[in-house]
Structure formats: C-alpha cells, structure tokens
Amino acid sequence: MKIHEYQARQLLADAGVTVPPSEVVENSSEALDAYRKIGGTVVVKAQVFAGGRGKAGFVKLCRGPDEVRTAADFMFKNRMVSAQTGPDGIAVKKLLVAAAVDIDAEYYTAVVVDRAKRCPVVMVSREGGVEIEEVAARNPDAIVKQWLDPHLGLMGFHTARLIRALGLTDKQQVAGVKRVLQGLVDVFYKYDCALAEINPLVRTKDGKIVAIDAKMNFDDNALFRQPRLKEMFDPAEENANELRAKAANLSYIALDGNIGCVVNGAGLAMATMDIIKLHGGQPANFLDVGGSVTRDGAIEAFRIILSDANVRGILVNIFGGIAKCDVIAEALIAAAREVGFKVPVVVRLEGTNVDRARPMLKEARIPQLIPADDLTDAAKKVCAKVA
C-alpha cells in the first residue's frame, strides 16, 4: 500500500521529525486559501503515486497568489506524464501547498527491507534531491548503508556512523539528523513499512534540518493491524481493476500488452508472461487466481481482463493441484457463456483430472475456447491469434 506525500509528512511529524507547515487542497480556490494561511514563498506539489513530478512541471515554487493560482490551475487541468506514469499520464486530484525553505544542502535517507539479509537497512547519502537510482548507478559509494537488527532497531553507534557519513559536525545539525533518523526508523517499525524515504532531507541556510519530501510504502499483509493506514488509503489513486480483483481475492497487476493471462500460482504466472514474450507477444496483465480458485472467481477474472480494451487474446494456464482441472474447465465454460468471449481464449490445462477437463471443453462447442497441448503450444497459438 502507498500513501501520499502529505500523509507521510504527517507520520514523520508525529514521530518528531521537523517538516514545513502545509495544507492539502482539492481545487484552485483552496490553494489560494492555503497560501494566505501559510504566507511567503510556497511550493505547490501534485499529490500522485508517481515520481518525476518536478521534471514534469508538477512541483512549482510560487512567490505570490497569482503564481499559486496559475500553478494549481495547470496541475488540476492537465495529466501528469513522467517516466513512471506511462504516456497517458495520471490525473491530479490533490495538491500540497507547503512553506518553502532556503536550502543550503540536500541529503537522502531511507529505511527499506533488505530481503537478501532479511533485515531493515538504513541508507543515507550526501547526494539528495535526485532519484536514488541515479546516484546508485553513477556513484554507488555515495550511498552508505547500516543494517539493523529486526528487534533492536537503530542503536546509538548506528546513528553516529550515519551522521558522520553525511559530513555533519555542528551540534544543532547533528541533533536534528539524529531526530530524523530515529523518527524515520520508528515510523518504519511501527507501521510495517516496506519503504520509508525522505528525499530530500535538507539543511537550511539557518542551520535547521528539515524533511521536505517523503515517500512510504507498507506491507499489505500487515494492514489488518494498522487501522490508521487503512484510513489513509486512497482508492482514487489505484487501478480500478486491481481494486476489483483484490475484492475477489485475485492477484492482478495491469500491464501494457494485449494478451490477457489467467494463471494459478505466482511463479507459474511469471513463467507464462515470460513465454508469451519469448514468442513475440506482450502480456496485458499478471493475474494469479490462486490454488483454490472458484467458479465465481474465474468468471470475475475474465470480466476484469476483458474490461481492458487492449486485450485481443487470453492465455489460460492452469496446473491442477489444489484446483482440479475439471473444476477449472467448468468455470471456463460458465465464464464463456456468462461473460461472452469476444477474443480467442487459448487454454492449457495440466494436472489433476485433466482427462475429464479436456473433453468438457471440446463438448462445450465454444469456438473461442482453443485447447493447447502444452505451454509452448499455448503461447504460440495465442501470439499467432493476436499478431
């Protein structure tokens, strides 16, 4: 789960991290009201789940009400297009109007899960204000890492090492960074984060340490114990089909291709997408119906896939273990009759009760259901159908 920058700022502020005063607005009139309340020079920032806002023109420094209105009008009336949004871009529904600060230096700090070492790691860099991927590619030594014990968290000697890596010696600034690091780690542990990032963390010209941007992602599996995060969830920023799939206990991620995938098992789904690519096709989605897929679940899976206008063919790849092939075949036939297949659906079934399932598909006499002998055969057939 993701949250907006303004929500991440609030979590940091609650943890003792200094953030500039700000207001969240949903139209240009509210943006002007926020400016009058904050005063001085402000930054107007689009609140969207995508990076590259500054390069796309959706972060603006404004020195007066006219500039605030112009910036807000532009952001609300135009879709933001960046490297992370795709060519269609995304609509902006909320803006953050925040007090600007006089920046003397920019830093980067974050806490993430190191899956290889199976523990959290704190990262800091003197090169803040740019995407950390750029820093890692250009100068990996600029990123200093400190791994944490999952139970003990951030220790005093960890903090001292990280502060030295940032090159800070002034007592006021050292104390400020210490508060930031401890607050960031506290938020990471308390809210089951997968990522808690401040970029940039800045030193102002009067020597203060302030977090002026923040990004946080959370472990979906832990949301049952995070009521505050549930309140922060913004469905307007999520893919509608992904939300629909989640409600049906399906794992679905929309992609840019034209071949829909219905598969049981995440690993098999990844392999299915790979073999589609191998034979010249482009997957339109990742969709794992799970090992215990039901008739209703399968029908909903097809409804979701077929709601994507780009889909010109579907590959069904089911290995019958927990889910028996004859049950899947019955669900496919029911889906064909209820949903109405207007694109070819290539079906590869293997496993438990497959000898019952294949005759069922044949006897159903549904032209759009095309049987395949194996996965390679299925991939070749569906790619040929959409070519």
N, C-alpha and C positions, 0 to 999 in steps of 0.2 A: 504494500500500500504506500502511496505517496501523499504528501501534503504540500500545501502552497508555502511560499517563502514567508508570508506574513504569519502563518501558523507556526512555522519553525522558529521564527523570531520570538514568538510568544513563549514557546517551550524553553528557549535559551534564556530569555529574560527571567522566567520563573526559577531558573537554575542559577541565577546570579551573574549572568553574562550581560555586559553593557551593550544595548542596541539603541539606535537613534529613535526618537519618537516618530510615530507613523500612524496613518489611517488607511483603512481599506474602503474602496469606493466602487460603485457599480454603474456610475454614469458621470458625465462631464460636470454636471451641476454639483454632485457630491465631491468631485475632485477639487472644485473651487472652494467649497466649504472647508475641505481638509486643509487646503493651502492657507486659508485665512486663519485657521486654528493653529497651524504649525509655524507659519511665517518664514521670512528669509528665503534662502535658496533651498529648493526641494528637488528630490529625484522622483520621477514618475515611472513606475515599473509594471509591466504586464505580469499578471499572475497566471502562469500557464505551466503545464508539466512538460517543459522542453527547455533545453539550453540554447545558447546563441542569441539571447534576447537583445543584447547590446548591438551586435553586428547587424541584426535585422531591423534596428531602429525602434525597438520597443522598450528601451530604457533611455529616458530623456532627463537632462539636467535643466531645471526651469527656475528662472530668476524673478518671475512675476506672474500675476494671474492670467495675462494673455497667453504666455507661453504654456502655462498649465492647461488651459482650455484647448489650445492647439494640439498639445501632446495627447491629451485624453481623447479628443475627437478622432485623431488619427488612429489611436490604438483600438478604440471601440468600433471603428468603421472598417478596419482592414484586418485581414487574417495574417497572422504572423507566420512567415516562412523562414525556416532555418535548416541547417543540416540535419537537425533532429526531428523535424516535423514532416518531411516529405514535401513534394511540390504543391500540394493542395493547401498546406498550412493549417493553422488552427485558429478558431475564433477566440477573442479575448473577452471575458465576461467580468473580470475584476481587475482593478489596478491598486497598487500600493503607492501611496504618496508619503514619502519619508523625508525627514530633515536631512539635508546634505551635510557632509563633514569635509573639512580641509585635510586632505590625505598627504601624509609625509612618506609613508611606506606601506606596502601591501604584502600580506603573508597568506599562506594557505595552511589550514589544519583540518583534519578529518579523523573520524574513527570508523573503521569498517571491519567486517569479519574476514579474517584470513582463513579460507577454507582448507588450504593445504596444511596449515599449522593448527587449525581448529581452535582459534582463539582470536580475540579482538586485537587490532593493531592501530595505534595512533600514528598518523603521518603529519609531518609539518614541512614547510618549505618557505624559503625567503622569496620565492617567485609566485606570489599570489596575484589574483586578478585575471588570470588566464586559465583556460581549461587545463586541468592537471595532466590529462593525456598528452598535451603538447609538451609540457615540462618533462614528463617521463620519457618521451621519445627523443627530445633534444638533449636533455641533461639529467639522466636518471640519478646521478649523485646529488642533485639538488633536493631530493626528497629523502628525509630522514625518518626512519620507522622505529617505533618502540612497541614491541609485543607485550600484551597484558595477560596476567593470569585471569582466567574467566571468573574466579571467585574473589580475588584480592583487588582487582581493578587497578587504578592509577596510584602508584606509590610516589613518595617524595623524590626519590632519586630518578624516577622516570621523568617527572616534571622538570627537574633541574637539567637533565640531559637535553630535553626538547627545547627548553628556553635557550640554552647555550647554542643549539643548532640554529636558532633564529637570530643569534648575534645580539641579543638584548642584555644590557647590563644596568641600565637605570632602574633604581629600586621601584619607582612608581610603575614603570612599564613591566618589570618582572612580576610584580604583584598582579597587574592587570592580566597578563598572559596566564599566570597561574590560575586565576579565577576562570578564565575562558576554558583552559584545558580541563579543569576539574568539572566545570559545568557541562561541557560537551560530553565528557565520559559519563557523568551522572545521567544525562538525558539518554545516552546510548543504552546504558544498562536498564534504566527504569522503564523505558518504553519499547524494549525489544527491537532496537533499530538494526537494520542491515547496513545502513549508511547514515552517518551524521556528519555534515560537512559545513565548514564556514569558509567561504571564498568570495571576496577577500575578507580576511581579518586585517584591520588597518591600525596603524599608529598615526594619530592625528598630529597636526603641527604644534598643538599644545601638549603633546606627550601622552594622550589618552589611548587606551587600547579598546577598540570598538568593533563589533561584528556588524557588517553592513550587508551581508547576504548569507543565506543559509539554505541548505537542501537536506531533506531527510527522507529516507525510505524505511519501511517497517516490515517485519516478518509477518506475513498474513496468518501463519499458523498460530501466532501468539495474540491475535486480536481479541480472542474470547476473554482475555484478562486485561484488556486495555479499553475501558469504556470511554475515556477521553478521546482516544484516537478515532473510535467509531463515530463520535460526534463531529470530528474534523473531516470525515470522508466526503469528497465532492464528486458525486456521480456525473456531474456535467462535464468533468474533465476526463472521463473514462470512455472507452469504446463501448457503444451501446450493446453490440453483440457479445462482447466479453462479459458485461454485466449480466446479460440474459443467460449466457452459458453458465456462469457462476451460480445463478439461482437454480439451474437444473443439475448442479453437481458435475458439470463438464469443464474440462480444462481447455480453454480456447484462446488462441492469440491470432489476431488478424495479420496477414502478410500482404504482399503486393502482387502476387501471381494470379493465375486463372484456373488452377487445378485445386479443388477442394479436397481435403483429406479427412477421412473418418477412420480412426485407428484406436485400438485398445492397448494402452501402455505407452508411457512417455518415451522409452527407449525405442520401441517399435515405430512410434510416430516420427522420431528424429530420423531413423533409418529410411522410413517411407519418403520423407521430404528429400533426403539425400539421393535416393534412387530416381526420384522424379527429376531432380536437377541433372543427374548423370545422363538421363535420356533426353535432355533438352527441354524439359518442362519447368514451370515456375509454380511452386506451391502457393495457394491462396490463403492458407491458414495452417496452424498447428491445432489439432483437435484430438484430445485423448478422452474417449468416452468411459474409460476405466474398465477394470476387470469384471465388475458386476453390472454392466450396462443393462438397462431395462428397455422394454418396447417403447415406452413413452420417452425415455432418454434418447433413444436412437432417432425417433421422429423429430424431437426438438433439435437434435444435432443437424439433421438435414434442413430443417426450417431456417436455422441460423446460417448455415453455409449458403443456401440458395437465396438468402436475402442480400448477399453480396452480388451486385450486378456484374462484377468482373468474372465470376465463376462460369467457365464454359464446359467443365467436366469435373467429375468427382472420382476419387480413388478410395474404395473401402478396403482396408487391410486389417483383417481380424484373425488373431491366433486364439483359437478356442481352448482356454484352460478353465478358469473360473466361469467365464462366459462361454456357453456352449454354442457351437456353430449353428445348430438348428434354431435356437432362440434368436440368434442374430439374423438368420435368413427370414424368419417370421417377421422380425422388426423391419427388415428392409422392404419386404413386400407390403407391409402395412404403411410404411412411410411413402412408398411409391404411390399407393392408392389414396392416401390422405393428403399428402403434400403435393403430389403431381410432379414427377421428374420431367423437366424440360431440357435437361442436358444429359449426356451419357454418363452412366454410373458403372464404372468397372469394379468388379468385386473379386477379391482374393480371400478365400476362407481356408483355414487350415486348423487342424486340431480336433478336439472332442466333438463327436457327432457330425463330422464334416460329410460323411457318406449319406447322411439324411438331408443335410442342408443343400447340397448341390442339386439334387432332384427337385427340391422345393422351389428353388429359383427358376429352374427350367420349366416346371409345370405352371408357374405363375403367369408365363407368357407376357412378360412386361418388356417391350423392346428396348427400353432404356437401360435395363439391367444386363450388363455384359460380363459373363464369367471369365475368370483368368486362371491359368494352370498354376502359376506361381507368381512371386512378387515381381520378378523381372518381366514376365509376360504382362502383368497388370500395368506396370509402369510404361512399357512400350505402347500398350493399347491406349491408355488414357492420353499419353502425349501425342499419339497419332490423331486421336479424335479432336484435340483442341488446336492442332497445327494449322 
